[in-house]
C-alpha cells in the first residue's frame, strides 16, 4: 500500500494510503476493531465480475495484502462493515445466481479465519442501501427492499450473528423510504432514514429496546417543501444520537440546488436539540466550482467532540463541533474537478480515519483528532412543495423533463433519488433522466453501480404519471474527436457501452452497438465539444441536445442565449442541419447541482436551463423513447412553453414529400409574452410569424422543395423573459433518397 506522511494539523492528513487493487475498486467502507485496527472494505471489479475485498492495518502501521471474502458475483450492489469480536462483520448484496445470492453476512477475523457466509435476505426483493453498526455487544443491520409502492426499510437487531432473528420492518409504509443509517449509542440501537412523499422529503428515526422491540417513529425534520437526505448517525454519550443530513433549504428560504449539512441531537422521547450556533459559512448563492457541504459522515470522540466529514461539490471537507462551538471548515484533499465518491469516517485514539474513492483510486487518510470538552446543544425549531402540473396543446398531452443531469455517481452532487423527487414535486416535470458519466476522470461505472442506478430509476417510475429513463453519458474526446453523447438504452436491453471498452471506444462502433440493441444516442453542447458529423446515424442519433446550462448551440453567435465560450466553428446545430444531417431537438440541463454551474450558466438554478417536451402516445418509458426516436419532441431553455408545428398534417420530426404547395400550422402558448416567433430554414433564413401576447396560432404555406433536394423548417419562439423554444425540424423533400442523412442542402 502506497503511504504518504505529512504534517499534523486539523485538515492536513498525517498519513495517506492508496489502496492496491487488481481491478477497479469502488464504494469503500471503514471500521475500527476492538484492537484499534482500521479495516477497509471495498467492491472490486475485474472487468467481468465483482467481489468484496478487505484489508486491515498491521502493528507496523502498514496494511495487509487485500483478500476476498466472497465468491465473485455478476454484480455487488452494496457493502457495509462493523467491528465485531476480534475483527469485523461484513455484509454485502450480490446479484447473479438467484439460488444463492442476496444479502449476505460474514464474520471475518483475518484472511485465514472467517465464519460462514449467511444469507439474510434473498435477492428477489432487491435489497439495497445496506448499513450496519455495533456497540456494547449489540448490532443493527438495515437495508431497503422493493415493494409495489416504493421501498421500505427492513433490518435486524441482535447480539449473535450466528443466530439471526427474522428481518423486521423498520419504516412505516410510505411511498419511498431510502438510505438508512444506523448507530448503537450507549447500548441502544438506532436507525434513521429518508422518507419521501409528494409533499416533500424528511428524516425519520427510531430506537430499539433491550428486547429488540422498536420505539415510536420520530420526525427528525418536520419541514415540508425541500429535500432532506443522506442521513448519518453517531452515538452521543448523553444518550440518544447525533443525526446529520444534507438539505437544500435554509431557514425561511426557498429550496435551492446546493446542499448544506444540518444536524441535531435526538433523544428517545423525540426531542431534537440543535447546536447553540448555526454552522458558519453557509453560502447558498455561491458561483464557483466548489459549492455546498453534503453527504455527511459523522463520528463522536470519547470527549463528545463531533467530527463531520463531507464533500463540497469538488472537495473533501472537515468541520468539527465542540463545546466551544464550530471549528473552521477546511479542505482535506487537493482542489480540482473530479468524480469524488461519498466518504466514510471512523475514530480511534487520536486518529480520524477517512476513506473514499477518488481519481487515483481508493484513498485512506489519517487526520488528527484534537480533543476538547463535550458538545452542547439547545432545542430545535421547525418547514410547501409544488404539486404536479400538466400541459396540453391541441388536445395532446406534453411531457416535460430534464433528461440530462449528473449526481454524485460521477462529477455532480446529491443522489439520483433526490433528482427524481425534485423533478416530480418541485419542478412538476413528467419525465427525467439521470445521465452520469459512465467513465470520466478516473471514475468507472461497475456492473453493481449500473444495477443500483437502474433500480433507483425503477423505484420512482410510475407509468401513466412519471417516467424515469435509463441513461448515461459516453464522454468522448472533444472535436475533432467524437464529443459527448448521452445514451438512452432500451428498457429491455439496458446495456452499458463504456468508452473504456475497445469495442465501443470509437464513435461509429458505439453507434453500431446502440443500433443493434435499440439504444438512442444524443450529442450535446456540440458547438463546444463537437457534432461528430461523419459518424452520424439518423436512426440512433435521432436528436441533438440544443440547449443546456452551457448555453444554446443552435447557431454560432445566436441570441438571446449565448454559449459558454471556446466555440468550435462549423459544429453547431445549424451547421449539421445545413450539411444534411437529420435529427430532432431536445433540451437538458447537463446540471451538476451547482448554482450558476460554477459561473458558466446564465441563471442560478442550472437545472432549469434545458427541458425536453415529448408528444408521446403513452406516459411510459416505451412511449417516451418511441417519441424521441420519431423526433416527436422539442426543446426549451427551461420554461414549459407549449408548442406545436405541423406541415400537411405531419408533426415535427417527420419528412413530408408534397406534390405541390404545403400547408403548415404553428401553435404556441408561452409562459410569458412572446418577443419573436419565426420559421427557420436552410442557411439560417427566417420568416417572422405573427403572435399576440403569449400565444400564437399561425397558418401558412410553403413552396415545394427543389428536385432531389431537401429543405428543413423548424420554429423558434423567444419570450420577453429570455426563454426560448425550438421545435424539431420537418423536412420537405421531392423524392425518397436512401442517403437521407446526407442530402445536399
LINSUL-V191544 format. One record per backbone hydrogen bond with DSSP energy under -0.5 kcal/mol. NH is the residue of the N-H (numbers start at 1). CO is the residue of the C=O. Records with the same first field share a line. If there is no record, write none. Layout:
NH=CO, CO
This chain:
2=18
4=16
6=14
9=7, 12
13=11
14=366
15=366
16=4
17=364
18=2
19=17, 362
24=45
25=23
26=43
29=41
31=39
33=31, 37
34=85
36=33
38=36
39=31
40=55
41=29
42=53
43=26
44=51
45=24
46=49
50=73
51=44
53=42, 51
54=67
55=40
57=38
58=62
61=58
64=56
67=54
69=52
70=52
73=50
74=95
75=95
77=75, 93
78=93
80=91
82=89
84=87
87=84
88=108
89=82
90=106
91=80
92=104
93=78
94=92, 102
95=75
98=96
100=97
101=97
103=121
104=92, 102
105=118
106=90
108=88
109=113
110=113
114=112
115=107
118=105, 116
120=103, 118
121=103
123=101
125=122
126=123
128=144
131=142
133=140
135=138
138=135
139=158
140=133
141=156
142=131
143=154
144=128
145=152
146=125
147=150
150=147
151=175
152=145
154=143, 152
155=168
156=141
158=139
163=160
168=155
170=153, 168
171=153
174=172
176=196
177=151
178=194
181=192
183=190
185=183, 188
186=184
188=185
189=187
190=183
191=206
192=181
193=204
194=178
195=193, 202
196=176, 194
197=200
200=197
201=226
202=195
204=193
205=218
206=191
208=189
209=213
212=209
215=207
218=205
220=203, 218
221=203
222=220
225=199
228=226
229=227, 246
232=244
234=242
236=240
239=236
241=266
242=234
243=264
244=232
245=262
246=229
247=260
248=227
253=250
256=248
260=247
261=293
262=245
264=243
265=273
266=241, 264
267=271
270=267
273=265
274=378
276=376
282=279
286=283
291=289
293=259
294=311
297=309
299=307
301=305
304=301
306=321
307=299, 305
308=319
309=297, 307
310=317
311=294
312=315
313=291
315=312
317=310, 315
318=330
319=308
321=306
322=320, 325
323=373
325=322
327=320
330=318, 328
332=316
333=316
336=314
339=441
340=338
341=357
344=355
346=353
348=351
351=348
352=367
353=346, 351
354=352, 365
355=344
356=363
357=342
358=356, 361
361=358
363=356
364=17
365=354
366=15
367=352, 365
368=9
369=350
370=368
371=369
375=304
378=274
380=272
389=428
391=398
393=396
396=393
398=391
399=614
400=398
401=612
402=431
403=401, 587
406=591
408=414
410=407
412=407
413=406
419=415
420=416
421=417
422=418
423=419
424=420
425=421
426=421, 422
427=422
429=423
430=400
431=400
432=467
433=402
434=469
435=405, 433
438=473
439=473
440=443
443=440
445=438
446=444
450=446
451=447
452=448
453=449
454=450
455=451
456=452
457=453
458=454
459=455
460=456
461=457, 458
462=466
464=619
465=462
466=462
467=430
468=466
469=432, 467
472=487
473=436
474=472, 485
475=473
476=474, 483
479=529
481=478
483=477
485=474
486=522
487=472, 485
488=520
489=487
490=493
493=490
495=493
497=495
498=496
501=498
502=500
504=501
505=501
510=506
511=507
512=508
513=509
514=510
515=511
516=512
517=513
518=514, 515
519=514
520=488
521=540
522=486
523=521
524=484
525=545
528=525
529=525
530=526
535=532
536=533
540=537
541=537
542=540
544=584
545=523
546=544, 586
547=586
548=551
549=589
551=548
552=562
553=546
558=555
562=560
564=550
568=527
569=567
571=568
573=553
574=554
576=572
577=573
578=574
579=575
580=577
581=576
584=542
586=544
588=547
589=610
590=404
591=404
596=604
597=594
598=595
600=596, 597
601=596
606=594, 604
608=605
609=606
611=636
612=401
613=634
614=399, 612
615=632
616=614
620=618
624=620
625=621
626=622
627=623
628=624
629=625
630=626
631=628
632=627
633=631
634=613
635=726
636=611
637=724
641=639
642=669
644=667
646=665
647=650
648=663
650=647
652=645
653=729
654=651
656=731
658=656
662=702
664=700
665=646
666=698
667=644
668=696
669=642
670=694
674=693
675=718
676=718
678=716
679=687
680=678, 714
681=685
682=712
684=681
685=681, 682
687=679
688=686
689=677
692=695
695=692
696=668
698=666
700=664
702=662
709=706
710=744
711=732
713=730
714=680
716=678
717=725
718=676
719=723
720=673
722=719
725=717
726=635
727=715
728=633
730=713
731=654
732=711
733=656, 731
734=709
740=737
742=739
743=580
745=578
